[in-house]
């Protein structure tokens, strides 16, 4: 297999993975919307960020956003 064919194969695999990830994100977004997160995944993200800010205020010496 030459370099051009190898690159085409790699691109095809990556495009397939992107398609799968987009489908999974859309499905998650739809589930979150049905569960009450008005703007789906975006509302979930904002909620988690707010939760982490509040948790860091309560315990500033070890933020929840850092893993050990």
C-alpha positions in Angstrom: 0.0 0.0 0.0 1.5 3.3 -0.9 1.4 6.5 1.2 -1.5 8.0 -0.6 -3.7 5.0 -0.1 -2.7 4.8 3.5 -3.7 8.4 4.1 -7.0 7.8 2.3 -7.7 4.8 4.5 -6.8 6.8 7.6 -9.1 9.7 6.6 -11.9 7.3 5.9 -11.5 5.7 9.4 -11.5 9.2 11.0 -14.5 10.3 9.1 -16.4 7.2 10.2 -15.4 7.9 13.8 -16.6 11.5 13.5 -19.9 10.3 12.1 -20.3 7.9 15.1 -19.4 10.6 17.6 -21.9 13.1 16.0 -24.7 10.5 16.2 -23.9 9.7 19.8 -23.8 13.4 20.7 -27.1 14.0 19.0 -28.7 11.1 20.8 -27.3 12.3 24.2 -28.6 15.8 23.4 -32.0 14.5 22.6 -32.1 12.4 25.8 -31.1 15.3 27.9 -33.7 17.6 26.3 -36.4 14.9 27.1 -35.1 14.7 30.7 -35.6 18.4 31.3 -32.3 20.0 30.3 -33.9 22.7 28.1 -31.0 23.2 25.8 -29.8 19.6 26.1 -26.1 19.1 26.4 -25.4 22.8 26.6 -27.6 23.1 29.7 -25.9 20.1 31.2 -22.5 21.7 30.6 -23.6 24.9 32.2 -25.1 23.1 35.2 -21.9 21.1 35.8 -19.8 24.2 35.6 -22.0 26.0 38.1 -21.9 23.0 40.4 -18.1 22.9 40.3 -17.9 26.6 41.0 -20.1 26.2 44.1 -18.2 23.1 45.2 -14.9 25.0 45.0 -16.3 27.8 47.1 -17.3 25.3 49.8 -13.9 23.5 49.6 -11.3 25.8 48.1 -8.3 23.7 49.2 -9.2 20.7 46.9 -11.4 21.6 43.8 -13.6 18.8 42.4 -12.4 19.6 38.9 -9.0 18.1 39.7 -8.5 14.4 39.9 -5.8 12.6 41.8 
